[in-house]
Amino acid sequence: MGNKALKLAVDKAGGQSAFARLHGVSQPTVWAWLNNGKALPAEFVLRTEAETGISRHDLRPDIYPRENAA
């Protein structure tokens, strides 16, 4: 899911500026994550999950794989 999950989290937070404020980064940084195919940096995953309800497993499946994944 990756970038789709990030887009959903940004939308749930209220947009790029609100998501940026939540994490103490600039709005252009969030734009770059969304548009350059970059994964959400690991240090922001757990806070994003807590604030938006988007699962860490969807945001970063490379570092938080689902245990029952085949």
PQR file of N, CA, C, O and H, with PARSE charges and radii, in Angstrom:
ATOM      1  N   MET A   1       0.848  -1.200   0.000 -0.4000 1.5000
ATOM      2  CA  MET A   1       0.000   0.000   0.000 -0.0000 2.0000
ATOM      3  C   MET A   1       0.884   1.251   0.000  0.5500 1.7000
ATOM      4  O   MET A   1       0.708   2.122  -0.852 -0.5500 1.4000
ATOM      5  N   GLY A   2       1.812   1.355   0.920 -0.4000 1.5000
ATOM      6  CA  GLY A   2       2.836   2.401   0.921 -0.0000 2.0000
ATOM      7  C   GLY A   2       2.342   3.817   0.709  0.5500 1.7000
ATOM      8  O   GLY A   2       1.799   4.443   1.620 -0.5500 1.4000
ATOM      9  H   GLY A   2       1.955   0.648   1.613  0.4000 1.0000
ATOM     10  N   ASN A   3       2.541   4.325  -0.531 -0.4000 1.5000
ATOM     11  CA  ASN A   3       2.219   5.713  -0.820 -0.0000 2.0000
ATOM     12  C   ASN A   3       0.717   5.978  -0.763  0.5500 1.7000
ATOM     13  O   ASN A   3       0.314   7.094  -0.436 -0.5500 1.4000
ATOM     14  H   ASN A   3       2.982   3.816  -1.270  0.4000 1.0000
ATOM     15  N   LYS A   4      -0.117   4.998  -1.070 -0.4000 1.5000
ATOM     16  CA  LYS A   4      -1.569   5.174  -0.933 -0.0000 2.0000
ATOM     17  C   LYS A   4      -1.926   5.388   0.531  0.5500 1.7000
ATOM     18  O   LYS A   4      -2.792   6.200   0.856 -0.5500 1.4000
ATOM     19  H   LYS A   4       0.210   4.091  -1.336  0.4000 1.0000
ATOM     20  N   ALA A   5      -1.255   4.657   1.407 -0.4000 1.5000
ATOM     21  CA  ALA A   5      -1.500   4.806   2.840 -0.0000 2.0000
ATOM     22  C   ALA A   5      -1.046   6.186   3.312  0.5500 1.7000
ATOM     23  O   ALA A   5      -1.713   6.809   4.138 -0.5500 1.4000
ATOM     24  H   ALA A   5      -0.551   3.998   1.143  0.4000 1.0000
ATOM     25  N   LEU A   6       0.069   6.658   2.799 -0.4000 1.5000
ATOM     26  CA  LEU A   6       0.547   7.994   3.170 -0.0000 2.0000
ATOM     27  C   LEU A   6      -0.446   9.052   2.706  0.5500 1.7000
ATOM     28  O   LEU A   6      -0.759   9.978   3.455 -0.5500 1.4000
ATOM     29  H   LEU A   6       0.611   6.152   2.128  0.4000 1.0000
ATOM     30  N   LYS A   7      -0.945   8.924   1.480 -0.4000 1.5000
ATOM     31  CA  LYS A   7      -1.942   9.882   0.967 -0.0000 2.0000
ATOM     32  C   LYS A   7      -3.187   9.884   1.844  0.5500 1.7000
ATOM     33  O   LYS A   7      -3.725  10.943   2.165 -0.5500 1.4000
ATOM     34  H   LYS A   7      -0.691   8.172   0.872  0.4000 1.0000
ATOM     35  N   LEU A   8      -3.639   8.711   2.227 -0.4000 1.5000
ATOM     36  CA  LEU A   8      -4.806   8.611   3.093 -0.0000 2.0000
ATOM     37  C   LEU A   8      -4.534   9.263   4.453  0.5500 1.7000
ATOM     38  O   LEU A   8      -5.396   9.959   4.990 -0.5500 1.4000
ATOM     39  H   LEU A   8      -3.202   7.850   1.966  0.4000 1.0000
ATOM     40  N   ALA A   9      -3.352   9.041   5.002 -0.4000 1.5000
ATOM     41  CA  ALA A   9      -2.985   9.643   6.293 -0.0000 2.0000
ATOM     42  C   ALA A   9      -2.945  11.164   6.191  0.5500 1.7000
ATOM     43  O   ALA A   9      -3.417  11.861   7.090 -0.5500 1.4000
ATOM     44  H   ALA A   9      -2.652   8.475   4.566  0.4000 1.0000
ATOM     45  N   VAL A  10      -2.390  11.674   5.113 -0.4000 1.5000
ATOM     46  CA  VAL A  10      -2.340  13.130   4.904 -0.0000 2.0000
ATOM     47  C   VAL A  10      -3.757  13.676   4.821  0.5500 1.7000
ATOM     48  O   VAL A  10      -4.057  14.706   5.424 -0.5500 1.4000
ATOM     49  H   VAL A  10      -2.007  11.108   4.383  0.4000 1.0000
ATOM     50  N   ASP A  11      -4.621  13.009   4.091 -0.4000 1.5000
ATOM     51  CA  ASP A  11      -6.014  13.449   3.978 -0.0000 2.0000
ATOM     52  C   ASP A  11      -6.706  13.432   5.341  0.5500 1.7000
ATOM     53  O   ASP A  11      -7.417  14.375   5.688 -0.5500 1.4000
ATOM     54  H   ASP A  11      -4.377  12.172   3.601  0.4000 1.0000
ATOM     55  N   LYS A  12      -6.498  12.359   6.114 -0.4000 1.5000
ATOM     56  CA  LYS A  12      -7.130  12.257   7.436 -0.0000 2.0000
ATOM     57  C   LYS A  12      -6.612  13.317   8.395  0.5500 1.7000
ATOM     58  O   LYS A  12      -7.339  13.753   9.287 -0.5500 1.4000
ATOM     59  H   LYS A  12      -5.921  11.593   5.832  0.4000 1.0000
ATOM     60  N   ALA A  13      -5.365  13.735   8.221 -0.4000 1.5000
ATOM     61  CA  ALA A  13      -4.782  14.770   9.086 -0.0000 2.0000
ATOM     62  C   ALA A  13      -5.320  16.155   8.738  0.5500 1.7000
ATOM     63  O   ALA A  13      -5.191  17.087   9.532 -0.5500 1.4000
ATOM     64  H   ALA A  13      -4.775  13.381   7.496  0.4000 1.0000
ATOM     65  N   GLY A  14      -5.921  16.297   7.559 -0.4000 1.5000
ATOM     66  CA  GLY A  14      -6.463  17.590   7.157 -0.0000 2.0000
ATOM     67  C   GLY A  14      -5.672  18.266   6.055  0.5500 1.7000
ATOM     68  O   GLY A  14      -5.843  19.461   5.812 -0.5500 1.4000
ATOM     69  H   GLY A  14      -6.026  15.540   6.914  0.4000 1.0000
ATOM     70  N   GLY A  15      -4.811  17.521   5.388 -0.4000 1.5000
ATOM     71  CA  GLY A  15      -4.042  18.069   4.275 -0.0000 2.0000
ATOM     72  C   GLY A  15      -2.552  18.109   4.562  0.5500 1.7000
ATOM     73  O   GLY A  15      -2.094  17.784   5.657 -0.5500 1.4000
ATOM     74  H   GLY A  15      -4.671  16.551   5.586  0.4000 1.0000
ATOM     75  N   GLN A  16      -1.821  18.515   3.549 -0.4000 1.5000
ATOM     76  CA  GLN A  16      -0.363  18.510   3.660 -0.0000 2.0000
ATOM     77  C   GLN A  16       0.161  19.442   4.748  0.5500 1.7000
ATOM     78  O   GLN A  16       1.083  19.076   5.477 -0.5500 1.4000
ATOM     79  H   GLN A  16      -2.194  18.779   2.660  0.4000 1.0000
ATOM     80  N   SER A  17      -0.402  20.623   4.869 -0.4000 1.5000
ATOM     81  CA  SER A  17       0.077  21.569   5.887 -0.0000 2.0000
ATOM     82  C   SER A  17      -0.185  21.052   7.293  0.5500 1.7000
ATOM     83  O   SER A  17       0.674  21.163   8.167 -0.5500 1.4000
ATOM     84  H   SER A  17      -1.151  20.921   4.277  0.4000 1.0000
ATOM     85  N   ALA A  18      -1.360  20.491   7.514 -0.4000 1.5000
ATOM     86  CA  ALA A  18      -1.689  19.941   8.831 -0.0000 2.0000
ATOM     87  C   ALA A  18      -0.796  18.744   9.156  0.5500 1.7000
ATOM     88  O   ALA A  18      -0.339  18.598  10.290 -0.5500 1.4000
ATOM     89  H   ALA A  18      -2.058  20.401   6.804  0.4000 1.0000
ATOM     90  N   PHE A  19      -0.552  17.897   8.172 -0.4000 1.5000
ATOM     91  CA  PHE A  19       0.320  16.741   8.372 -0.0000 2.0000
ATOM     92  C   PHE A  19       1.740  17.209   8.688  0.5500 1.7000
ATOM     93  O   PHE A  19       2.406  16.640   9.552 -0.5500 1.4000
ATOM     94  H   PHE A  19      -0.924  18.015   7.251  0.4000 1.0000
ATOM     95  N   ALA A  20       2.194  18.233   7.995 -0.4000 1.5000
ATOM     96  CA  ALA A  20       3.526  18.794   8.238 -0.0000 2.0000
ATOM     97  C   ALA A  20       3.641  19.337   9.660  0.5500 1.7000
ATOM     98  O   ALA A  20       4.635  19.088  10.343 -0.5500 1.4000
ATOM     99  H   ALA A  20       1.653  18.695   7.293  0.4000 1.0000
ATOM    100  N   ARG A  21       2.635  20.073  10.104 -0.4000 1.5000
ATOM    101  CA  ARG A  21       2.654  20.615  11.477 -0.0000 2.0000
ATOM    102  C   ARG A  21       2.689  19.499  12.509  0.5500 1.7000
ATOM    103  O   ARG A  21       3.373  19.610  13.526 -0.5500 1.4000
ATOM    104  H   ARG A  21       1.827  20.276   9.550  0.4000 1.0000
ATOM    105  N   LEU A  22       1.962  18.438  12.253 -0.4000 1.5000
ATOM    106  CA  LEU A  22       1.913  17.289  13.150 -0.0000 2.0000
ATOM    107  C   LEU A  22       3.309  16.709  13.380  0.5500 1.7000
ATOM    108  O   LEU A  22       3.624  16.241  14.474 -0.5500 1.4000
ATOM    109  H   LEU A  22       1.406  18.348  11.426  0.4000 1.0000
ATOM    110  N   HIS A  23       4.131  16.744  12.348 -0.4000 1.5000
ATOM    111  CA  HIS A  23       5.451  16.124  12.418 -0.0000 2.0000
ATOM    112  C   HIS A  23       6.612  17.113  12.522  0.5500 1.7000
ATOM    113  O   HIS A  23       7.768  16.698  12.603 -0.5500 1.4000
ATOM    114  H   HIS A  23       3.875  17.124  11.459  0.4000 1.0000
ATOM    115  N   GLY A  24       6.320  18.406  12.521 -0.4000 1.5000
ATOM    116  CA  GLY A  24       7.378  19.397  12.651 -0.0000 2.0000
ATOM    117  C   GLY A  24       8.261  19.509  11.416  0.5500 1.7000
ATOM    118  O   GLY A  24       9.459  19.773  11.512 -0.5500 1.4000
ATOM    119  H   GLY A  24       5.381  18.743  12.455  0.4000 1.0000
ATOM    120  N   VAL A  25       7.645  19.304  10.253 -0.4000 1.5000
ATOM    121  CA  VAL A  25       8.359  19.462   8.991 -0.0000 2.0000
ATOM    122  C   VAL A  25       7.609  20.480   8.143  0.5500 1.7000
ATOM    123  O   VAL A  25       6.525  20.930   8.514 -0.5500 1.4000
ATOM    124  H   VAL A  25       6.672  19.090  10.175  0.4000 1.0000
ATOM    125  N   SER A  26       8.190  20.840   7.007 -0.4000 1.5000
ATOM    126  CA  SER A  26       7.535  21.809   6.130 -0.0000 2.0000
ATOM    127  C   SER A  26       6.540  21.119   5.196  0.5500 1.7000
ATOM    128  O   SER A  26       6.640  19.922   4.929 -0.5500 1.4000
ATOM    129  H   SER A  26       9.071  20.475   6.706  0.4000 1.0000
ATOM    130  N   GLN A  27       5.592  21.895   4.715 -0.4000 1.5000
ATOM    131  CA  GLN A  27       4.620  21.357   3.755 -0.0000 2.0000
ATOM    132  C   GLN A  27       5.319  20.868   2.498  0.5500 1.7000
ATOM    133  O   GLN A  27       4.923  19.829   1.968 -0.5500 1.4000
ATOM    134  H   GLN A  27       5.511  22.868   4.932  0.4000 1.0000
ATOM    135  N   PRO A  28       6.351  21.566   1.980 -0.5600 1.5000
ATOM    136  CA  PRO A  28       7.035  21.021   0.802  0.2800 2.0000
ATOM    137  C   PRO A  28       7.698  19.657   1.049  0.5500 1.7000
ATOM    138  O   PRO A  28       7.849  18.863   0.120 -0.5500 1.4000
ATOM    139  N   THR A  29       8.085  19.393   2.278 -0.4000 1.5000
ATOM    140  CA  THR A  29       8.641  18.076   2.609 -0.0000 2.0000
ATOM    141  C   THR A  29       7.576  17.004   2.435  0.5500 1.7000
ATOM    142  O   THR A  29       7.837  15.943   1.869 -0.5500 1.4000
ATOM    143  H   THR A  29       7.962  20.037   3.032  0.4000 1.0000
ATOM    144  N   VAL A  30       6.379  17.287   2.924 -0.4000 1.5000
ATOM    145  CA  VAL A  30       5.273  16.334   2.778 -0.0000 2.0000
ATOM    146  C   VAL A  30       4.937  16.162   1.298  0.5500 1.7000
ATOM    147  O   VAL A  30       4.702  15.046   0.837 -0.5500 1.4000
ATOM    148  H   VAL A  30       6.167  18.149   3.384  0.4000 1.0000
ATOM    149  N   TRP A  31       4.916  17.255   0.567 -0.4000 1.5000
ATOM    150  CA  TRP A  31       4.664  17.184  -0.874 -0.0000 2.0000
ATOM    151  C   TRP A  31       5.678  16.255  -1.536  0.5500 1.7000
ATOM    152  O   TRP A  31       5.311  15.425  -2.368 -0.5500 1.4000
ATOM    153  H   TRP A  31       5.107  18.162   0.942  0.4000 1.0000
ATOM    154  N   ALA A  32       6.945  16.391  -1.170 -0.4000 1.5000
ATOM    155  CA  ALA A  32       8.000  15.558  -1.757 -0.0000 2.0000
ATOM    156  C   ALA A  32       7.784  14.079  -1.425  0.5500 1.7000
ATOM    157  O   ALA A  32       7.964  13.220  -2.288 -0.5500 1.4000
ATOM    158  H   ALA A  32       7.243  17.065  -0.493  0.4000 1.0000
ATOM    159  N   TRP A  33       7.403  13.780  -0.188 -0.4000 1.5000
ATOM    160  CA  TRP A  33       7.121  12.386   0.174 -0.0000 2.0000
ATOM    161  C   TRP A  33       6.035  11.818  -0.729  0.5500 1.7000
ATOM    162  O   TRP A  33       6.132  10.681  -1.190 -0.5500 1.4000
ATOM    163  H   TRP A  33       7.257  14.478   0.513  0.4000 1.0000
ATOM    164  N   LEU A  34       5.008  12.609  -0.977 -0.4000 1.5000
ATOM    165  CA  LEU A  34       3.876  12.142  -1.769 -0.0000 2.0000
ATOM    166  C   LEU A  34       4.189  12.038  -3.263  0.5500 1.7000
ATOM    167  O   LEU A  34       3.744  11.106  -3.932 -0.5500 1.4000
ATOM    168  H   LEU A  34       4.929  13.533  -0.602  0.4000 1.0000
ATOM    169  N   ASN A  35       4.945  12.983  -3.771 -0.4000 1.5000
ATOM    170  CA  ASN A  35       5.114  13.085  -5.222 -0.0000 2.0000
ATOM    171  C   ASN A  35       6.419  12.517  -5.762  0.5500 1.7000
ATOM    172  O   ASN A  35       6.560  12.346  -6.973 -0.5500 1.4000
ATOM    173  H   ASN A  35       5.306  13.741  -3.227  0.4000 1.0000
ATOM    174  N   ASN A  36       7.354  12.228  -4.907 -0.4000 1.5000
ATOM    175  CA  ASN A  36       8.626  11.674  -5.359 -0.0000 2.0000
ATOM    176  C   ASN A  36       8.733  10.184  -5.060  0.5500 1.7000
ATOM    177  O   ASN A  36       9.801   9.588  -5.196 -0.5500 1.4000
ATOM    178  H   ASN A  36       7.240  12.366  -3.923  0.4000 1.0000
ATOM    179  N   GLY A  37       7.624   9.595  -4.653 -0.4000 1.5000
ATOM    180  CA  GLY A  37       7.618   8.172  -4.392 -0.0000 2.0000
ATOM    181  C   GLY A  37       8.422   7.766  -3.170  0.5500 1.7000
ATOM    182  O   GLY A  37       8.798   6.603  -3.028 -0.5500 1.4000
ATOM    183  H   GLY A  37       6.756  10.080  -4.542  0.4000 1.0000
ATOM    184  N   LYS A  38       8.688   8.718  -2.288 -0.4000 1.5000
ATOM    185  CA  LYS A  38       9.466   8.431  -1.087 -0.0000 2.0000
ATOM    186  C   LYS A  38       8.554   7.830  -0.020  0.5500 1.7000
ATOM    187  O   LYS A  38       7.389   8.205   0.111 -0.5500 1.4000
ATOM    188  H   LYS A  38       8.382   9.663  -2.403  0.4000 1.0000
ATOM    189  N   ALA A  39       9.109   6.904   0.726 -0.4000 1.5000
ATOM    190  CA  ALA A  39       8.368   6.323   1.848 -0.0000 2.0000
ATOM    191  C   ALA A  39       8.381   7.314   3.009  0.5500 1.7000
ATOM    192  O   ALA A  39       9.301   8.119   3.149 -0.5500 1.4000
ATOM    193  H   ALA A  39      10.056   6.600   0.620  0.4000 1.0000
ATOM    194  N   LEU A  40       7.361   7.239   3.822 -0.4000 1.5000
ATOM    195  CA  LEU A  40       7.322   8.038   5.035 -0.0000 2.0000
ATOM    196  C   LEU A  40       8.516   7.641   5.891  0.5500 1.7000
ATOM    197  O   LEU A  40       8.685   6.456   6.179 -0.5500 1.4000
ATOM    198  H   LEU A  40       6.613   6.584   3.708  0.4000 1.0000
ATOM    199  N   PRO A  41       9.351   8.592   6.309 -0.5600 1.5000
ATOM    200  CA  PRO A  41      10.500   8.227   7.141  0.2800 2.0000
ATOM    201  C   PRO A  41      10.059   7.479   8.398  0.5500 1.7000
ATOM    202  O   PRO A  41       9.029   7.788   8.997 -0.5500 1.4000
ATOM    203  N   ALA A  42      10.853   6.505   8.773 -0.4000 1.5000
ATOM    204  CA  ALA A  42      10.508   5.598   9.870 -0.0000 2.0000
ATOM    205  C   ALA A  42      10.173   6.332  11.159  0.5500 1.7000
ATOM    206  O   ALA A  42       9.295   5.899  11.906 -0.5500 1.4000
ATOM    207  H   ALA A  42      11.689   6.254   8.286  0.4000 1.0000
ATOM    208  N   GLU A  43      10.851   7.423  11.428 -0.4000 1.5000
ATOM    209  CA  GLU A  43      10.629   8.131  12.697 -0.0000 2.0000
ATOM    210  C   GLU A  43       9.251   8.775  12.798  0.5500 1.7000
ATOM    211  O   GLU A  43       8.851   9.209  13.878 -0.5500 1.4000
ATOM    212  H   GLU A  43      11.564   7.775  10.822  0.4000 1.0000
ATOM    213  N   PHE A  44       8.520   8.843  11.685 -0.4000 1.5000
ATOM    214  CA  PHE A  44       7.192   9.453  11.690 -0.0000 2.0000
ATOM    215  C   PHE A  44       6.053   8.433  11.643  0.5500 1.7000
ATOM    216  O   PHE A  44       4.886   8.807  11.760 -0.5500 1.4000
ATOM    217  H   PHE A  44       8.845   8.491  10.807  0.4000 1.0000
ATOM    218  N   VAL A  45       6.371   7.183  11.478 -0.4000 1.5000
ATOM    219  CA  VAL A  45       5.345   6.164  11.260 -0.0000 2.0000
ATOM    220  C   VAL A  45       4.425   5.977  12.466  0.5500 1.7000
ATOM    221  O   VAL A  45       3.202   6.001  12.322 -0.5500 1.4000
ATOM    222  H   VAL A  45       7.319   6.879  11.383  0.4000 1.0000
ATOM    223  N   LEU A  46       4.995   5.795  13.636 -0.4000 1.5000
ATOM    224  CA  LEU A  46       4.157   5.509  14.807 -0.0000 2.0000
ATOM    225  C   LEU A  46       3.274   6.690  15.179  0.5500 1.7000
ATOM    226  O   LEU A  46       2.123   6.495  15.572 -0.5500 1.4000
ATOM    227  H   LEU A  46       5.988   5.775  13.753  0.4000 1.0000
ATOM    228  N   ARG A  47       3.781   7.897  15.066 -0.4000 1.5000
ATOM    229  CA  ARG A  47       2.952   9.077  15.359 -0.0000 2.0000
ATOM    230  C   ARG A  47       1.833   9.209  14.328  0.5500 1.7000
ATOM    231  O   ARG A  47       0.701   9.553  14.668 -0.5500 1.4000
ATOM    232  H   ARG A  47       4.715   8.055  14.747  0.4000 1.0000
ATOM    233  N   THR A  48       2.156   8.935  13.083 -0.4000 1.5000
ATOM    234  CA  THR A  48       1.141   8.992  12.031 -0.0000 2.0000
ATOM    235  C   THR A  48       0.036   7.987  12.322  0.5500 1.7000
ATOM    236  O   THR A  48      -1.148   8.300  12.196 -0.5500 1.4000
ATOM    237  H   THR A  48       3.076   8.655  12.807  0.4000 1.0000
ATOM    238  N   GLU A  49       0.426   6.790  12.708 -0.4000 1.5000
ATOM    239  CA  GLU A  49      -0.566   5.765  13.041 -0.0000 2.0000
ATOM    240  C   GLU A  49      -1.440   6.231  14.205  0.5500 1.7000
ATOM    241  O   GLU A  49      -2.662   6.091  14.160 -0.5500 1.4000
ATOM    242  H   GLU A  49       1.388   6.536  12.810  0.4000 1.0000
ATOM    243  N   ALA A  50      -0.819   6.781  15.239 -0.4000 1.5000
ATOM    244  CA  ALA A  50      -1.568   7.216  16.421 -0.0000 2.0000
ATOM    245  C   ALA A  50      -2.520   8.370  16.107  0.5500 1.7000
ATOM    246  O   ALA A  50      -3.628   8.425  16.642 -0.5500 1.4000
ATOM    247  H   ALA A  50       0.174   6.895  15.275  0.4000 1.0000
ATOM    248  N   GLU A  51      -2.098   9.273  15.257 -0.4000 1.5000
ATOM    249  CA  GLU A  51      -2.899  10.470  14.977 -0.0000 2.0000
ATOM    250  C   GLU A  51      -3.942  10.273  13.880  0.5500 1.7000
ATOM    251  O   GLU A  51      -4.958  10.968  13.865 -0.5500 1.4000
ATOM    252  H   GLU A  51      -1.198   9.228  14.823  0.4000 1.0000
ATOM    253  N   THR A  52      -3.707   9.342  12.970 -0.4000 1.5000
ATOM    254  CA  THR A  52      -4.627   9.196  11.839 -0.0000 2.0000
ATOM    255  C   THR A  52      -5.347   7.859  11.815  0.5500 1.7000
ATOM    256  O   THR A  52      -6.363   7.716  11.135 -0.5500 1.4000
ATOM    257  H   THR A  52      -2.882   8.778  12.983  0.4000 1.0000
ATOM    258  N   GLY A  53      -4.834   6.876  12.549 -0.4000 1.5000
ATOM    259  CA  GLY A  53      -5.433   5.554  12.536 -0.0000 2.0000
ATOM    260  C   GLY A  53      -5.007   4.698  11.355  0.5500 1.7000
ATOM    261  O   GLY A  53      -5.482   3.572  11.205 -0.5500 1.4000
ATOM    262  H   GLY A  53      -4.009   6.992  13.102  0.4000 1.0000
ATOM    263  N   ILE A  54      -4.120   5.215  10.515 -0.4000 1.5000
ATOM    264  CA  ILE A  54      -3.605   4.437   9.383 -0.0000 2.0000
ATOM    265  C   ILE A  54      -2.512   3.520   9.915  0.5500 1.7000
ATOM    266  O   ILE A  54      -1.557   3.979  10.543 -0.5500 1.4000
ATOM    267  H   ILE A  54      -3.735   6.129  10.637  0.4000 1.0000
ATOM    268  N   SER A  55      -2.656   2.250   9.667 -0.4000 1.5000
ATOM    269  CA  SER A  55      -1.767   1.240  10.230 -0.0000 2.0000
ATOM    270  C   SER A  55      -0.312   1.392   9.796  0.5500 1.7000
ATOM    271  O   SER A  55      -0.021   1.705   8.642 -0.5500 1.4000
ATOM    272  H   SER A  55      -3.432   1.877   9.157  0.4000 1.0000
ATOM    273  N   ARG A  56       0.586   1.167  10.738 -0.4000 1.5000
ATOM    274  CA  ARG A  56       2.029   1.148  10.440 -0.0000 2.0000
ATOM    275  C   ARG A  56       2.345   0.088   9.389  0.5500 1.7000
ATOM    276  O   ARG A  56       3.283   0.240   8.607 -0.5500 1.4000
ATOM    277  H   ARG A  56       0.350   0.913  11.676  0.4000 1.0000
ATOM    278  N   HIS A  57       1.558  -0.982   9.377 -0.4000 1.5000
ATOM    279  CA  HIS A  57       1.771  -2.059   8.416 -0.0000 2.0000
ATOM    280  C   HIS A  57       1.486  -1.593   6.985  0.5500 1.7000
ATOM    281  O   HIS A  57       2.079  -2.094   6.029 -0.5500 1.4000
ATOM    282  H   HIS A  57       0.796  -1.105  10.012  0.4000 1.0000
ATOM    283  N   ASP A  58       0.578  -0.635   6.851 -0.4000 1.5000
ATOM    284  CA  ASP A  58       0.273  -0.087   5.534 -0.0000 2.0000
ATOM    285  C   ASP A  58       1.218   1.050   5.170  0.5500 1.7000
ATOM    286  O   ASP A  58       1.595   1.205   4.009 -0.5500 1.4000
ATOM    287  H   ASP A  58       0.096  -0.228   7.627  0.4000 1.0000
ATOM    288  N   LEU A  59       1.597   1.840   6.159 -0.4000 1.5000
ATOM    289  CA  LEU A  59       2.488   2.968   5.908 -0.0000 2.0000
ATOM    290  C   LEU A  59       3.895   2.514   5.530  0.5500 1.7000
ATOM    291  O   LEU A  59       4.498   3.064   4.608 -0.5500 1.4000
ATOM    292  H   LEU A  59       1.290   1.714   7.103  0.4000 1.0000
ATOM    293  N   ARG A  60       4.415   1.525   6.230 -0.4000 1.5000
ATOM    294  CA  ARG A  60       5.779   1.030   5.982 -0.0000 2.0000
ATOM    295  C   ARG A  60       5.842  -0.480   6.125  0.5500 1.7000
ATOM    296  O   ARG A  60       6.401  -0.989   7.096 -0.5500 1.4000
ATOM    297  H   ARG A  60       3.926   1.079   6.979  0.4000 1.0000
ATOM    298  N   PRO A  61       5.270  -1.204   5.161 -0.5600 1.5000
ATOM    299  CA  PRO A  61       5.293  -2.665   5.252  0.2800 2.0000
ATOM    300  C   PRO A  61       6.704  -3.244   5.223  0.5500 1.7000
ATOM    301  O   PRO A  61       6.908  -4.391   5.622 -0.5500 1.4000
ATOM    302  N   ASP A  62       7.675  -2.469   4.757 -0.4000 1.5000
ATOM    303  CA  ASP A  62       9.052  -2.950   4.718 -0.0000 2.0000
ATOM    304  C   ASP A  62       9.662  -3.059   6.114  0.5500 1.7000
ATOM    305  O   ASP A  62      10.533  -3.897   6.348 -0.5500 1.4000
ATOM    306  H   ASP A  62       7.509  -1.538   4.433  0.4000 1.0000
ATOM    307  N   ILE A  63       9.208  -2.218   7.039 -0.4000 1.5000
ATOM    308  CA  ILE A  63       9.748  -2.288   8.406 -0.0000 2.0000
ATOM    309  C   ILE A  63       8.733  -2.800   9.422  0.5500 1.7000
ATOM    310  O   ILE A  63       9.102  -3.194  10.528 -0.5500 1.4000
ATOM    311  H   ILE A  63       8.501  -1.538   6.850  0.4000 1.0000
ATOM    312  N   TYR A  64       7.455  -2.794   9.047 -0.4000 1.5000
ATOM    313  CA  TYR A  64       6.396  -3.333   9.917 -0.0000 2.0000
ATOM    314  C   TYR A  64       5.556  -4.337   9.123  0.5500 1.7000
ATOM    315  O   TYR A  64       4.384  -4.085   8.842 -0.5500 1.4000
ATOM    316  H   TYR A  64       7.156  -2.474   8.148  0.4000 1.0000
ATOM    317  N   PRO A  65       6.162  -5.482   8.763 -0.5600 1.5000
ATOM    318  CA  PRO A  65       5.380  -6.481   7.998  0.2800 2.0000
ATOM    319  C   PRO A  65       4.274  -7.084   8.851  0.5500 1.7000
ATOM    320  O   PRO A  65       4.379  -7.160  10.075 -0.5500 1.4000
ATOM    321  N   ARG A  66       3.238  -7.500   8.193 -0.4000 1.5000
ATOM    322  CA  ARG A  66       2.164  -8.202   8.903 -0.0000 2.0000
ATOM    323  C   ARG A  66       2.666  -9.590   9.235  0.5500 1.7000
ATOM    324  O   ARG A  66       3.279 -10.248   8.395 -0.5500 1.4000
ATOM    325  H   ARG A  66       3.153  -7.439   7.198  0.4000 1.0000
ATOM    326  N   GLU A  67       2.413 -10.040  10.446 -0.4000 1.5000
ATOM    327  CA  GLU A  67       2.936 -11.325  10.916 -0.0000 2.0000
ATOM    328  C   GLU A  67       2.403 -12.505  10.140  0.5500 1.7000
ATOM    329  O   GLU A  67       3.111 -13.496   9.958 -0.5500 1.4000
ATOM    330  H   GLU A  67       1.914  -9.506  11.129  0.4000 1.0000
ATOM    331  N   ASN A  68       1.177 -12.422   9.682 -0.4000 1.5000
ATOM    332  CA  ASN A  68       0.583 -13.555   8.961 -0.0000 2.0000
ATOM    333  C   ASN A  68       0.739 -13.446   7.458  0.5500 1.7000
ATOM    334  O   ASN A  68       0.063 -14.148   6.707 -0.5500 1.4000
ATOM    335  H   ASN A  68       0.602 -11.617   9.829  0.4000 1.0000
ATOM    336  N   ALA A  69       1.636 -12.561   7.013 -0.4000 1.5000
ATOM    337  CA  ALA A  69       1.862 -12.419   5.565 -0.0000 2.0000
ATOM    338  C   ALA A  69       2.509 -13.686   5.017  0.5500 1.7000
ATOM    339  O   ALA A  69       3.377 -14.283   5.654 -0.5500 1.4000
ATOM    340  H   ALA A  69       2.186 -11.991   7.624  0.4000 1.0000
ATOM    341  N   ALA A  70       2.082 -14.072   3.856 -0.4000 1.5000
ATOM    342  CA  ALA A  70       2.608 -15.315   3.257 -0.0000 2.0000
ATOM    343  C   ALA A  70       4.009 -15.104   2.728  0.5500 1.7000
ATOM    344  O   ALA A  70       4.613 -16.033   2.191 -0.5500 1.4000
ATOM    345  H   ALA A  70       1.377 -13.587   3.339  0.4000 1.0000
TER
END
